[in-house]
């Protein structure tokens, strides 16, 4: 990969502990990247629990 080519996103499959709130950003080097979750409905990012938004 050359320094001039960049991807627009990276897709990861991870396990998360739903007893803790989910994160919405991750720091990569000096940059903060937004975390987007797929396949999750009725998930509250405030408390991290399923069943409401």
CHARMM-style PDB file with segment names, atoms N, HN, CA, C and O in Angstrom:
ATOM      1  N   UNK     1       0.845  -1.185   0.000  1.00  0.00      PROA
ATOM      2  CA  UNK     1       0.000   0.000   0.000  1.00  0.00      PROA
ATOM      3  C   UNK     1       0.880   1.234   0.000  1.00  0.00      PROA
ATOM      4  O   UNK     1       1.824   1.321   0.785  1.00  0.00      PROA
ATOM      5  N   UNK     2       0.590   2.172  -0.853  1.00  0.00      PROA
ATOM      6  HN  UNK     2      -0.177   2.101  -1.491  1.00  0.00      PROA
ATOM      7  CA  UNK     2       1.371   3.395  -0.920  1.00  0.00      PROA
ATOM      8  C   UNK     2       0.797   4.433   0.029  1.00  0.00      PROA
ATOM      9  O   UNK     2      -0.326   4.305   0.517  1.00  0.00      PROA
ATOM     10  N   UNK     3       1.591   5.461   0.279  1.00  0.00      PROA
ATOM     11  HN  UNK     3       2.504   5.565  -0.117  1.00  0.00      PROA
ATOM     12  CA  UNK     3       1.138   6.501   1.212  1.00  0.00      PROA
ATOM     13  C   UNK     3       0.001   7.339   0.637  1.00  0.00      PROA
ATOM     14  O   UNK     3      -0.690   8.033   1.383  1.00  0.00      PROA
ATOM     15  N   UNK     4      -0.203   7.285  -0.681  1.00  0.00      PROA
ATOM     16  HN  UNK     4       0.358   6.722  -1.288  1.00  0.00      PROA
ATOM     17  CA  UNK     4      -1.273   8.084  -1.287  1.00  0.00      PROA
ATOM     18  C   UNK     4      -2.613   7.362  -1.324  1.00  0.00      PROA
ATOM     19  O   UNK     4      -3.629   7.992  -1.617  1.00  0.00      PROA
ATOM     20  N   UNK     5      -2.650   6.048  -1.035  1.00  0.00      PROA
ATOM     21  HN  UNK     5      -1.824   5.537  -0.798  1.00  0.00      PROA
ATOM     22  CA  UNK     5      -3.920   5.319  -1.064  1.00  0.00      PROA
ATOM     23  C   UNK     5      -4.472   5.187   0.350  1.00  0.00      PROA
ATOM     24  O   UNK     5      -3.766   4.791   1.278  1.00  0.00      PROA
ATOM     25  N   UNK     6      -5.747   5.528   0.492  1.00  0.00      PROA
ATOM     26  HN  UNK     6      -6.320   5.850  -0.262  1.00  0.00      PROA
ATOM     27  CA  UNK     6      -6.394   5.463   1.794  1.00  0.00      PROA
ATOM     28  C   UNK     6      -7.735   4.777   1.642  1.00  0.00      PROA
ATOM     29  O   UNK     6      -8.423   4.972   0.640  1.00  0.00      PROA
ATOM     30  N   UNK     7      -8.111   3.979   2.619  1.00  0.00      PROA
ATOM     31  HN  UNK     7      -7.552   3.820   3.432  1.00  0.00      PROA
ATOM     32  CA  UNK     7      -9.429   3.370   2.638  1.00  0.00      PROA
ATOM     33  C   UNK     7     -10.418   4.291   3.337  1.00  0.00      PROA
ATOM     34  O   UNK     7     -10.027   5.162   4.114  1.00  0.00      PROA
ATOM     35  N   UNK     8     -11.681   4.096   3.059  1.00  0.00      PROA
ATOM     36  HN  UNK     8     -11.999   3.389   2.428  1.00  0.00      PROA
ATOM     37  CA  UNK     8     -12.682   4.957   3.681  1.00  0.00      PROA
ATOM     38  C   UNK     8     -13.196   4.371   4.991  1.00  0.00      PROA
ATOM     39  O   UNK     8     -13.759   5.102   5.806  1.00  0.00      PROA
ATOM     40  N   UNK     9     -13.015   3.067   5.213  1.00  0.00      PROA
ATOM     41  HN  UNK     9     -12.557   2.474   4.551  1.00  0.00      PROA
ATOM     42  CA  UNK     9     -13.443   2.454   6.461  1.00  0.00      PROA
ATOM     43  C   UNK     9     -12.750   1.118   6.643  1.00  0.00      PROA
ATOM     44  O   UNK     9     -12.166   0.568   5.709  1.00  0.00      PROA
ATOM     45  N   UNK    10     -12.826   0.610   7.856  1.00  0.00      PROA
ATOM     46  HN  UNK    10     -13.301   1.056   8.614  1.00  0.00      PROA
ATOM     47  CA  UNK    10     -12.355  -0.724   8.182  1.00  0.00      PROA
ATOM     48  C   UNK    10     -13.470  -1.428   8.932  1.00  0.00      PROA
ATOM     49  O   UNK    10     -14.078  -0.842   9.827  1.00  0.00      PROA
ATOM     50  N   UNK    11     -13.743  -2.653   8.587  1.00  0.00      PROA
ATOM     51  HN  UNK    11     -13.249  -3.129   7.859  1.00  0.00      PROA
ATOM     52  CA  UNK    11     -14.799  -3.421   9.250  1.00  0.00      PROA
ATOM     53  C   UNK    11     -14.146  -4.458  10.154  1.00  0.00      PROA
ATOM     54  O   UNK    11     -13.263  -5.200   9.723  1.00  0.00      PROA
ATOM     55  N   UNK    12     -14.587  -4.506  11.417  1.00  0.00      PROA
ATOM     56  HN  UNK    12     -15.304  -3.903  11.766  1.00  0.00      PROA
ATOM     57  CA  UNK    12     -14.079  -5.456  12.397  1.00  0.00      PROA
ATOM     58  C   UNK    12     -15.238  -6.215  13.018  1.00  0.00      PROA
ATOM     59  O   UNK    12     -16.346  -5.692  13.131  1.00  0.00      PROA
ATOM     60  N   UNK    13     -14.978  -7.431  13.413  1.00  0.00      PROA
ATOM     61  HN  UNK    13     -14.078  -7.856  13.322  1.00  0.00      PROA
ATOM     62  CA  UNK    13     -15.949  -8.221  14.169  1.00  0.00      PROA
ATOM     63  C   UNK    13     -15.377  -8.394  15.565  1.00  0.00      PROA
ATOM     64  O   UNK    13     -14.306  -8.977  15.732  1.00  0.00      PROA
ATOM     65  N   UNK    14     -16.089  -7.886  16.575  1.00  0.00      PROA
ATOM     66  HN  UNK    14     -16.959  -7.412  16.439  1.00  0.00      PROA
ATOM     67  CA  UNK    14     -15.587  -7.933  17.943  1.00  0.00      PROA
ATOM     68  C   UNK    14     -16.670  -8.409  18.898  1.00  0.00      PROA
ATOM     69  O   UNK    14     -17.855  -8.376  18.566  1.00  0.00      PROA
ATOM     70  N   UNK    15     -16.269  -8.847  20.070  1.00  0.00      PROA
ATOM     71  HN  UNK    15     -15.306  -8.873  20.339  1.00  0.00      PROA
ATOM     72  CA  UNK    15     -17.199  -9.149  21.151  1.00  0.00      PROA
ATOM     73  C   UNK    15     -17.153  -7.974  22.119  1.00  0.00      PROA
ATOM     74  O   UNK    15     -16.082  -7.440  22.409  1.00  0.00      PROA
ATOM     75  N   UNK    16     -18.323  -7.574  22.618  1.00  0.00      PROA
ATOM     76  HN  UNK    16     -19.192  -8.007  22.383  1.00  0.00      PROA
ATOM     77  CA  UNK    16     -18.380  -6.461  23.560  1.00  0.00      PROA
ATOM     78  C   UNK    16     -19.076  -6.907  24.839  1.00  0.00      PROA
ATOM     79  O   UNK    16     -19.936  -7.787  24.821  1.00  0.00      PROA
ATOM     80  N   UNK    17     -18.696  -6.295  25.927  1.00  0.00      PROA
ATOM     81  HN  UNK    17     -17.996  -5.581  25.942  1.00  0.00      PROA
ATOM     82  CA  UNK    17     -19.323  -6.533  27.222  1.00  0.00      PROA
ATOM     83  C   UNK    17     -20.483  -5.548  27.355  1.00  0.00      PROA
ATOM     84  O   UNK    17     -20.254  -4.353  27.539  1.00  0.00      PROA
ATOM     85  N   UNK    18     -21.722  -6.029  27.265  1.00  0.00      PROA
ATOM     86  HN  UNK    18     -21.908  -7.000  27.115  1.00  0.00      PROA
ATOM     87  CA  UNK    18     -22.886  -5.150  27.325  1.00  0.00      PROA
ATOM     88  C   UNK    18     -23.226  -4.713  28.739  1.00  0.00      PROA
ATOM     89  O   UNK    18     -24.197  -3.985  28.945  1.00  0.00      PROA
ATOM     90  N   UNK    19     -22.429  -5.153  29.729  1.00  0.00      PROA
ATOM     91  HN  UNK    19     -21.640  -5.744  29.562  1.00  0.00      PROA
ATOM     92  CA  UNK    19     -22.586  -4.633  31.083  1.00  0.00      PROA
ATOM     93  C   UNK    19     -21.936  -3.258  31.220  1.00  0.00      PROA
ATOM     94  O   UNK    19     -22.163  -2.551  32.202  1.00  0.00      PROA
ATOM     95  N   UNK    20     -21.123  -2.884  30.223  1.00  0.00      PROA
ATOM     96  HN  UNK    20     -20.938  -3.459  29.426  1.00  0.00      PROA
ATOM     97  CA  UNK    20     -20.446  -1.584  30.221  1.00  0.00      PROA
ATOM     98  C   UNK    20     -20.933  -0.781  29.024  1.00  0.00      PROA
ATOM     99  O   UNK    20     -21.304  -1.358  28.002  1.00  0.00      PROA
ATOM    100  N   UNK    21     -20.937   0.561  29.140  1.00  0.00      PROA
ATOM    101  HN  UNK    21     -20.636   1.030  29.970  1.00  0.00      PROA
ATOM    102  CA  UNK    21     -21.344   1.394  27.995  1.00  0.00      PROA
ATOM    103  C   UNK    21     -20.412   1.185  26.798  1.00  0.00      PROA
ATOM    104  O   UNK    21     -19.214   0.961  26.966  1.00  0.00      PROA
ATOM    105  N   UNK    22     -20.972   1.261  25.595  1.00  0.00      PROA
ATOM    106  HN  UNK    22     -21.946   1.443  25.458  1.00  0.00      PROA
ATOM    107  CA  UNK    22     -20.173   1.129  24.371  1.00  0.00      PROA
ATOM    108  C   UNK    22     -19.466   2.444  24.076  1.00  0.00      PROA
ATOM    109  O   UNK    22     -19.928   3.519  24.456  1.00  0.00      PROA
ATOM    110  N   UNK    23     -18.345   2.333  23.396  1.00  0.00      PROA
ATOM    111  HN  UNK    23     -17.969   1.459  23.087  1.00  0.00      PROA
ATOM    112  CA  UNK    23     -17.590   3.528  23.010  1.00  0.00      PROA
ATOM    113  C   UNK    23     -18.093   4.025  21.662  1.00  0.00      PROA
ATOM    114  O   UNK    23     -18.618   3.244  20.868  1.00  0.00      PROA
ATOM    115  N   UNK    24     -17.936   5.323  21.398  1.00  0.00      PROA
ATOM    116  HN  UNK    24     -17.510   5.957  22.042  1.00  0.00      PROA
ATOM    117  CA  UNK    24     -18.322   5.851  20.091  1.00  0.00      PROA
ATOM    118  C   UNK    24     -17.137   6.432  19.332  1.00  0.00      PROA
ATOM    119  O   UNK    24     -17.278   6.826  18.174  1.00  0.00      PROA
ATOM    120  N   UNK    25     -15.971   6.490  19.972  1.00  0.00      PROA
ATOM    121  HN  UNK    25     -15.857   6.170  20.913  1.00  0.00      PROA
ATOM    122  CA  UNK    25     -14.741   6.890  19.294  1.00  0.00      PROA
ATOM    123  C   UNK    25     -13.584   6.043  19.804  1.00  0.00      PROA
ATOM    124  O   UNK    25     -13.608   5.532  20.923  1.00  0.00      PROA
ATOM    125  N   UNK    26     -12.571   5.909  18.954  1.00  0.00      PROA
ATOM    126  HN  UNK    26     -12.552   6.324  18.044  1.00  0.00      PROA
ATOM    127  CA  UNK    26     -11.349   5.200  19.329  1.00  0.00      PROA
ATOM    128  C   UNK    26     -10.177   6.044  18.839  1.00  0.00      PROA
ATOM    129  O   UNK    26     -10.240   6.635  17.761  1.00  0.00      PROA
ATOM    130  N   UNK    27      -9.121   6.099  19.622  1.00  0.00      PROA
ATOM    131  HN  UNK    27      -9.069   5.619  20.497  1.00  0.00      PROA
ATOM    132  CA  UNK    27      -7.950   6.883  19.246  1.00  0.00      PROA
ATOM    133  C   UNK    27      -6.972   5.986  18.490  1.00  0.00      PROA
ATOM    134  O   UNK    27      -6.574   4.933  18.988  1.00  0.00      PROA
ATOM    135  N   UNK    28      -6.591   6.407  17.296  1.00  0.00      PROA
ATOM    136  HN  UNK    28      -6.914   7.262  16.891  1.00  0.00      PROA
ATOM    137  CA  UNK    28      -5.622   5.698  16.464  1.00  0.00      PROA
ATOM    138  C   UNK    28      -4.471   6.664  16.225  1.00  0.00      PROA
ATOM    139  O   UNK    28      -4.583   7.595  15.427  1.00  0.00      PROA
ATOM    140  N   UNK    29      -3.368   6.434  16.923  1.00  0.00      PROA
ATOM    141  HN  UNK    29      -3.278   5.678  17.571  1.00  0.00      PROA
ATOM    142  CA  UNK    29      -2.277   7.407  16.858  1.00  0.00      PROA
ATOM    143  C   UNK    29      -2.738   8.715  17.482  1.00  0.00      PROA
ATOM    144  O   UNK    29      -3.177   8.740  18.631  1.00  0.00      PROA
ATOM    145  N   UNK    30      -2.638   9.805  16.718  1.00  0.00      PROA
ATOM    146  HN  UNK    30      -2.282   9.784  15.784  1.00  0.00      PROA
ATOM    147  CA  UNK    30      -3.105  11.098  17.210  1.00  0.00      PROA
ATOM    148  C   UNK    30      -4.518  11.424  16.751  1.00  0.00      PROA
ATOM    149  O   UNK    30      -5.055  12.473  17.107  1.00  0.00      PROA
ATOM    150  N   UNK    31      -5.129  10.537  15.963  1.00  0.00      PROA
ATOM    151  HN  UNK    31      -4.692   9.686  15.674  1.00  0.00      PROA
ATOM    152  CA  UNK    31      -6.462  10.790  15.412  1.00  0.00      PROA
ATOM    153  C   UNK    31      -7.539  10.059  16.201  1.00  0.00      PROA
ATOM    154  O   UNK    31      -7.335   8.940  16.671  1.00  0.00      PROA
ATOM    155  N   UNK    32      -8.683  10.710  16.336  1.00  0.00      PROA
ATOM    156  HN  UNK    32      -8.848  11.619  15.955  1.00  0.00      PROA
ATOM    157  CA  UNK    32      -9.855  10.049  16.910  1.00  0.00      PROA
ATOM    158  C   UNK    32     -10.742   9.598  15.769  1.00  0.00      PROA
ATOM    159  O   UNK    32     -11.073  10.388  14.885  1.00  0.00      PROA
ATOM    160  N   UNK    33     -11.129   8.332  15.780  1.00  0.00      PROA
ATOM    161  HN  UNK    33     -10.860   7.689  16.497  1.00  0.00      PROA
ATOM    162  CA  UNK    33     -11.973   7.761  14.738  1.00  0.00      PROA
ATOM    163  C   UNK    33     -13.332   7.415  15.322  1.00  0.00      PROA
ATOM    164  O   UNK    33     -13.418   6.898  16.436  1.00  0.00      PROA
ATOM    165  N   UNK    34     -14.394   7.697  14.576  1.00  0.00      PROA
ATOM    166  HN  UNK    34     -14.324   8.117  13.671  1.00  0.00      PROA
ATOM    167  CA  UNK    34     -15.744   7.374  15.007  1.00  0.00      PROA
ATOM    168  C   UNK    34     -15.979   5.872  14.867  1.00  0.00      PROA
ATOM    169  O   UNK    34     -15.593   5.272  13.863  1.00  0.00      PROA
ATOM    170  N   UNK    35     -16.607   5.269  15.864  1.00  0.00      PROA
ATOM    171  HN  UNK    35     -16.921   5.756  16.680  1.00  0.00      PROA
ATOM    172  CA  UNK    35     -16.958   3.853  15.839  1.00  0.00      PROA
ATOM    173  C   UNK    35     -18.425   3.737  15.439  1.00  0.00      PROA
ATOM    174  O   UNK    35     -19.292   4.366  16.046  1.00  0.00      PROA
ATOM    175  N   UNK    36     -18.696   2.932  14.419  1.00  0.00      PROA
ATOM    176  HN  UNK    36     -17.992   2.421  13.926  1.00  0.00      PROA
ATOM    177  CA  UNK    36     -20.062   2.708  13.963  1.00  0.00      PROA
ATOM    178  C   UNK    36     -20.374   1.225  14.144  1.00  0.00      PROA
ATOM    179  O   UNK    36     -19.606   0.366  13.707  1.00  0.00      PROA
ATOM    180  N   UNK    37     -21.492   0.930  14.783  1.00  0.00      PROA
ATOM    181  HN  UNK    37     -22.115   1.627  15.137  1.00  0.00      PROA
ATOM    182  CA  UNK    37     -21.884  -0.453  15.042  1.00  0.00      PROA
ATOM    183  C   UNK    37     -22.933  -0.873  14.023  1.00  0.00      PROA
ATOM    184  O   UNK    37     -23.876  -0.128  13.759  1.00  0.00      PROA
ATOM    185  N   UNK    38     -22.772  -2.073  13.444  1.00  0.00      PROA
ATOM    186  HN  UNK    38     -22.005  -2.678  13.659  1.00  0.00      PROA
ATOM    187  CA  UNK    38     -23.741  -2.628  12.498  1.00  0.00      PROA
ATOM    188  C   UNK    38     -24.517  -3.747  13.171  1.00  0.00      PROA
ATOM    189  O   UNK    38     -24.001  -4.425  14.059  1.00  0.00      PROA
ATOM    190  N   UNK    39     -25.753  -3.936  12.747  1.00  0.00      PROA
ATOM    191  HN  UNK    39     -26.173  -3.385  12.026  1.00  0.00      PROA
ATOM    192  CA  UNK    39     -26.537  -5.064  13.215  1.00  0.00      PROA
ATOM    193  C   UNK    39     -27.028  -4.932  14.644  1.00  0.00      PROA
ATOM    194  O   UNK    39     -27.401  -5.926  15.268  1.00  0.00      PROA
ATOM    195  N   UNK    40     -27.031  -3.717  15.167  1.00  0.00      PROA
ATOM    196  HN  UNK    40     -26.728  -2.910  14.660  1.00  0.00      PROA
ATOM    197  CA  UNK    40     -27.497  -3.502  16.537  1.00  0.00      PROA
ATOM    198  C   UNK    40     -28.726  -2.595  16.477  1.00  0.00      PROA
ATOM    199  O   UNK    40     -28.648  -1.465  15.995  1.00  0.00      PROA
ATOM    200  N   UNK    41     -29.855  -3.093  16.969  1.00  0.00      PROA
ATOM    201  HN  UNK    41     -29.919  -4.011  17.361  1.00  0.00      PROA
ATOM    202  CA  UNK    41     -31.048  -2.254  17.035  1.00  0.00      PROA
ATOM    203  C   UNK    41     -31.442  -2.064  18.495  1.00  0.00      PROA
ATOM    204  O   UNK    41     -31.186  -2.927  19.335  1.00  0.00      PROA
ATOM    205  N   UNK    42     -32.047  -0.963  18.777  1.00  0.00      PROA
ATOM    206  HN  UNK    42     -32.255  -0.262  18.095  1.00  0.00      PROA
ATOM    207  CA  UNK    42     -32.497  -0.625  20.129  1.00  0.00      PROA
ATOM    208  C   UNK    42     -31.357  -0.663  21.138  1.00  0.00      PROA
ATOM    209  O   UNK    42     -31.498  -1.224  22.225  1.00  0.00      PROA
ATOM    210  N   UNK    43     -30.243  -0.070  20.777  1.00  0.00      PROA
ATOM    211  HN  UNK    43     -30.129   0.386  19.894  1.00  0.00      PROA
ATOM    212  CA  UNK    43     -29.087  -0.017  21.656  1.00  0.00      PROA
ATOM    213  C   UNK    43     -28.916   1.400  22.167  1.00  0.00      PROA
ATOM    214  O   UNK    43     -28.886   2.345  21.380  1.00  0.00      PROA
ATOM    215  N   UNK    44     -28.806   1.555  23.464  1.00  0.00      PROA
ATOM    216  HN  UNK    44     -28.830   0.787  24.104  1.00  0.00      PROA
ATOM    217  CA  UNK    44     -28.616   2.859  24.078  1.00  0.00      PROA
ATOM    218  C   UNK    44     -27.122   3.105  24.266  1.00  0.00      PROA
ATOM    219  O   UNK    44     -26.459   2.361  24.988  1.00  0.00      PROA
ATOM    220  N   UNK    45     -26.592   4.135  23.627  1.00  0.00      PROA
ATOM    221  HN  UNK    45     -27.131   4.739  23.040  1.00  0.00      PROA
ATOM    222  CA  UNK    45     -25.175   4.446  23.770  1.00  0.00      PROA
ATOM    223  C   UNK    45     -24.884   5.175  25.072  1.00  0.00      PROA
ATOM    224  O   UNK    45     -23.720   5.337  25.437  1.00  0.00      PROA
ATOM    225  N   UNK    46     -25.921   5.619  25.783  1.00  0.00      PROA
ATOM    226  HN  UNK    46     -26.867   5.488  25.486  1.00  0.00      PROA
ATOM    227  CA  UNK    46     -25.716   6.282  27.058  1.00  0.00      PROA
ATOM    228  C   UNK    46     -25.416   5.260  28.157  1.00  0.00      PROA
ATOM    229  O   UNK    46     -24.432   5.390  28.886  1.00  0.00      PROA
ATOM    230  N   UNK    47     -26.274   4.241  28.267  1.00  0.00      PROA
ATOM    231  HN  UNK    47     -27.073   4.135  27.675  1.00  0.00      PROA
ATOM    232  CA  UNK    47     -26.075   3.243  29.326  1.00  0.00      PROA
ATOM    233  C   UNK    47     -25.491   1.936  28.790  1.00  0.00      PROA
ATOM    234  O   UNK    47     -25.042   1.105  29.580  1.00  0.00      PROA
ATOM    235  N   UNK    48     -25.484   1.727  27.451  1.00  0.00      PROA
ATOM    236  HN  UNK    48     -25.848   2.402  26.809  1.00  0.00      PROA
ATOM    237  CA  UNK    48     -24.883   0.538  26.862  1.00  0.00      PROA
ATOM    238  C   UNK    48     -25.779  -0.691  26.903  1.00  0.00      PROA
ATOM    239  O   UNK    48     -25.305  -1.800  26.654  1.00  0.00      PROA
ATOM    240  N   UNK    49     -27.047  -0.526  27.207  1.00  0.00      PROA
ATOM    241  HN  UNK    49     -27.432   0.374  27.410  1.00  0.00      PROA
ATOM    242  CA  UNK    49     -27.935  -1.671  27.315  1.00  0.00      PROA
ATOM    243  C   UNK    49     -28.860  -1.765  26.115  1.00  0.00      PROA
ATOM    244  O   UNK    49     -29.172  -0.760  25.475  1.00  0.00      PROA
ATOM    245  N   UNK    50     -29.294  -2.983  25.817  1.00  0.00      PROA
ATOM    246  HN  UNK    50     -29.040  -3.798  26.336  1.00  0.00      PROA
ATOM    247  CA  UNK    50     -30.234  -3.224  24.727  1.00  0.00      PROA
ATOM    248  C   UNK    50     -31.669  -3.017  25.206  1.00  0.00      PROA
ATOM    249  O   UNK    50     -31.962  -3.188  26.389  1.00  0.00      PROA
ATOM    250  N   UNK    51     -32.559  -2.653  24.290  1.00  0.00      PROA
ATOM    251  HN  UNK    51     -32.321  -2.514  23.329  1.00  0.00      PROA
ATOM    252  CA  UNK    51     -33.967  -2.570  24.611  1.00  0.00      PROA
ATOM    253  C   UNK    51     -34.570  -1.186  24.477  1.00  0.00      PROA
ATOM    254  O   UNK    51     -35.792  -1.041  24.460  1.00  0.00      PROA
ATOM    255  N   UNK    52     -33.726  -0.163  24.383  1.00  0.00      PROA
ATOM    256  HN  UNK    52     -32.733  -0.281  24.398  1.00  0.00      PROA
ATOM    257  CA  UNK    52     -34.210   1.197  24.159  1.00  0.00      PROA
ATOM    258  C   UNK    52     -33.115   2.007  23.485  1.00  0.00      PROA
ATOM    259  O   UNK    52     -31.953   1.600  23.453  1.00  0.00      PROA
ATOM    260  N   UNK    53     -33.501   3.167  22.944  1.00  0.00      PROA
ATOM    261  HN  UNK    53     -34.444   3.498  22.970  1.00  0.00      PROA
ATOM    262  CA  UNK    53     -32.517   4.034  22.291  1.00  0.00      PROA
ATOM    263  C   UNK    53     -32.221   5.238  23.157  1.00  0.00      PROA
ATOM    264  OT1 UNK    53     -31.415   6.087  22.778  1.00  0.00      PROA
TER     265      UNK     53
END
